[in-house]
């Protein structure tokens, strides 16, 4: 069997991973001009700046997360978007919620819409797991950290959303009370969250 061409290999890669970025080409050993040629011929389409897929690509429930995180590699998916991913809320995110370093720059992303909150220290780095969605590695808050964050950023998401998230997280056993309490300490919201935790236990 003859070796696959760069074109075939790139199309196979996009078919498997859902998307490709120019930066991915180095790892798979394909020249950038192959990506441009396939785009010019209509064999690949641009979903967002720097993110390409096959023309018949069917978006999933989490496509927006992959699209945004392909453009902002240091941001962490959080709050309403993380609640939706972990199935901890009835809220439907109308934007991708991201947490970035307090000293960082807001990502320049026009679509899909994004909502930014800022954090620093352990509040930015603890309680984060990496998930792979449509071939993109995405940093996301864990269920316990997401619940604590909802209390920390309750002015953004609403106190009722935070309480619902806590109740659902405990009922579904997505995190233990001690896990949530530890994240509340990191977020410095123990005094706010603890009374609700005591009532629900």
C-alpha positions as CSV (number, residue, x, y, z in Angstrom):
1,X,0.0,0.0,0.0
2,X,1.5,3.4,-1.0
3,X,2.1,5.9,1.8
4,X,-0.6,8.4,2.5
5,X,-0.2,11.9,1.1
6,X,-0.1,15.0,3.3
7,X,-3.6,15.8,2.0
8,X,-5.0,12.4,3.0
9,X,-3.3,12.4,6.3
10,X,-4.6,15.9,7.2
11,X,-8.2,15.0,6.1
12,X,-7.9,11.8,8.2
13,X,-6.7,13.8,11.2
14,X,-9.6,16.3,11.0
15,X,-12.1,13.4,10.5
16,X,-10.8,11.8,13.7
17,X,-10.3,14.9,15.9
18,X,-13.1,17.1,14.5
19,X,-10.9,20.1,14.1
20,X,-7.4,21.2,13.3
21,X,-5.4,24.3,14.1
22,X,-2.2,25.5,12.3
23,X,-0.3,24.8,15.4
24,X,-1.3,21.1,15.3
25,X,0.4,20.7,11.9
26,X,3.9,20.7,13.5
27,X,3.1,17.7,15.7
28,X,1.7,15.6,12.8
29,X,4.4,16.7,10.3
30,X,2.2,18.4,7.7
31,X,3.2,21.7,6.0
32,X,1.0,24.6,6.5
33,X,0.4,25.1,2.8
34,X,-1.5,21.8,2.8
35,X,-4.0,23.3,5.2
36,X,-4.3,26.5,3.1
37,X,-4.8,24.4,-0.1
38,X,-7.6,22.3,1.4
39,X,-9.3,25.5,2.7
40,X,-9.0,27.2,-0.7
41,X,-10.5,24.2,-2.4
42,X,-13.4,24.0,0.1
43,X,-12.3,20.6,1.5
44,X,-11.9,22.3,4.9
45,X,-13.9,25.2,6.3
46,X,-12.9,27.7,9.0
47,X,-15.2,27.5,12.0
48,X,-13.4,30.3,13.8
49,X,-10.1,32.1,13.5
50,X,-7.4,29.5,13.4
51,X,-9.9,26.5,13.7
52,X,-10.8,24.3,10.7
53,X,-13.1,21.4,10.2
54,X,-14.7,19.3,7.5
55,X,-17.6,21.0,5.6
56,X,-20.1,18.4,6.8
57,X,-19.0,18.7,10.4
58,X,-21.9,18.4,12.8
59,X,-21.5,20.6,15.9
60,X,-22.1,19.0,19.3
61,X,-23.4,20.3,22.5
62,X,-19.8,21.3,23.5
63,X,-18.6,22.6,20.2
64,X,-18.4,26.2,21.4
65,X,-16.1,25.1,24.3
66,X,-13.7,23.5,21.8
67,X,-13.8,26.5,19.5
68,X,-13.1,29.0,22.3
69,X,-10.4,27.0,24.0
70,X,-8.6,26.4,20.7
71,X,-8.2,30.1,20.6
72,X,-7.4,30.7,24.3
73,X,-5.2,27.9,25.6
74,X,-4.6,29.3,29.1
75,X,-8.3,30.0,30.0
76,X,-10.3,27.7,32.1
77,X,-14.0,26.9,31.4
78,X,-16.0,27.7,34.5
79,X,-19.3,28.7,36.1
80,X,-22.4,28.3,33.9
81,X,-20.4,26.5,31.1
82,X,-18.8,24.1,33.7
83,X,-22.2,23.6,35.3
84,X,-23.7,22.6,32.0
85,X,-20.8,20.3,31.2
86,X,-21.1,18.5,34.5
87,X,-24.9,18.5,34.3
88,X,-25.3,20.4,37.6
89,X,-27.8,23.0,36.5
90,X,-30.8,23.7,34.4
91,X,-29.1,26.9,33.2
92,X,-28.4,27.1,29.5
93,X,-25.1,29.0,28.8
94,X,-25.6,31.7,26.2
95,X,-21.8,32.4,26.2
96,X,-18.7,30.4,27.1
97,X,-17.7,31.3,30.6
98,X,-13.9,31.5,31.1
99,X,-11.7,32.2,34.1
100,X,-8.4,33.9,33.4
101,X,-5.5,35.3,35.4
102,X,-6.3,38.6,37.0
103,X,-3.2,40.1,35.3
104,X,-4.0,38.4,31.9
105,X,-5.5,39.9,28.8
106,X,-9.1,39.2,27.7
107,X,-9.1,36.8,24.7
108,X,-9.9,38.4,21.4
109,X,-12.8,36.2,20.4
110,X,-15.8,37.5,18.5
111,X,-17.7,34.3,18.2
112,X,-19.0,32.4,20.1
113,X,-19.6,35.0,22.8
114,X,-17.6,34.7,26.0
115,X,-18.0,35.9,29.5
116,X,-14.8,36.4,31.6
117,X,-14.2,36.3,35.3
118,X,-10.8,36.9,36.9
119,X,-8.9,35.0,39.5
120,X,-5.4,34.6,41.0
121,X,-3.4,32.2,43.1
122,X,-4.9,28.9,44.1
123,X,-8.3,30.1,43.1
124,X,-7.0,30.1,39.5
125,X,-5.0,26.9,39.6
126,X,-6.7,24.5,42.0
127,X,-9.6,22.2,41.2
128,X,-8.9,22.1,37.5
129,X,-9.1,19.1,35.3
130,X,-8.3,18.7,31.6
131,X,-10.9,17.2,29.2
132,X,-10.5,16.5,25.5
133,X,-13.4,17.8,23.4
134,X,-13.4,17.5,19.7
135,X,-9.6,17.0,19.7
136,X,-9.0,20.1,21.8
137,X,-7.6,19.9,25.3
138,X,-9.8,22.0,27.6
139,X,-9.1,23.1,31.2
140,X,-12.3,23.1,33.2
141,X,-13.2,23.5,36.9
142,X,-14.1,20.3,38.7
143,X,-17.7,19.9,40.0
144,X,-16.5,20.9,43.6
145,X,-14.6,23.9,42.3
146,X,-17.5,24.9,40.0
147,X,-19.9,24.9,43.0
148,X,-17.5,27.0,45.1
149,X,-17.0,29.4,42.2
150,X,-20.7,29.9,41.9
151,X,-20.8,31.2,45.4
152,X,-17.7,33.3,44.9
153,X,-19.1,34.8,41.7
154,X,-22.7,34.8,42.9
155,X,-23.0,38.4,41.7
156,X,-22.4,37.1,38.2
157,X,-24.5,33.9,38.2
158,X,-27.0,34.5,40.9
159,X,-27.3,33.1,44.4
160,X,-30.1,30.8,43.3
161,X,-27.9,29.2,40.7
162,X,-25.2,28.6,43.3
163,X,-27.6,26.9,45.7
164,X,-29.0,24.8,42.9
165,X,-25.5,23.7,41.9
166,X,-24.6,22.7,45.4
167,X,-27.8,20.8,45.9
168,X,-27.5,19.0,42.6
169,X,-23.8,18.2,43.1
170,X,-24.5,16.6,46.4
171,X,-27.6,14.7,45.2
172,X,-25.7,13.3,42.2
173,X,-22.6,12.7,44.2
174,X,-20.4,14.5,41.7
175,X,-18.3,15.7,44.7
176,X,-18.1,15.0,48.4
177,X,-19.0,17.7,51.0
178,X,-15.3,17.8,52.0
179,X,-14.2,18.4,48.4
180,X,-16.7,21.3,48.1
181,X,-15.6,22.6,51.5
182,X,-11.9,22.5,50.5
183,X,-12.7,24.5,47.3
184,X,-14.7,27.0,49.3
185,X,-11.7,27.6,51.5
186,X,-9.5,28.2,48.5
187,X,-12.2,30.6,47.1
188,X,-12.6,32.2,50.5
189,X,-16.4,31.7,50.6
190,X,-16.7,29.3,53.5
191,X,-18.8,31.7,55.5
192,X,-21.2,32.0,52.5
193,X,-21.4,28.4,51.5
194,X,-21.1,26.5,54.8
195,X,-24.7,27.3,56.0
196,X,-26.2,25.9,52.9
197,X,-24.0,22.9,53.0
198,X,-25.1,22.2,56.6
199,X,-28.7,22.4,55.7
200,X,-28.4,20.0,52.7
201,X,-26.4,17.3,54.5
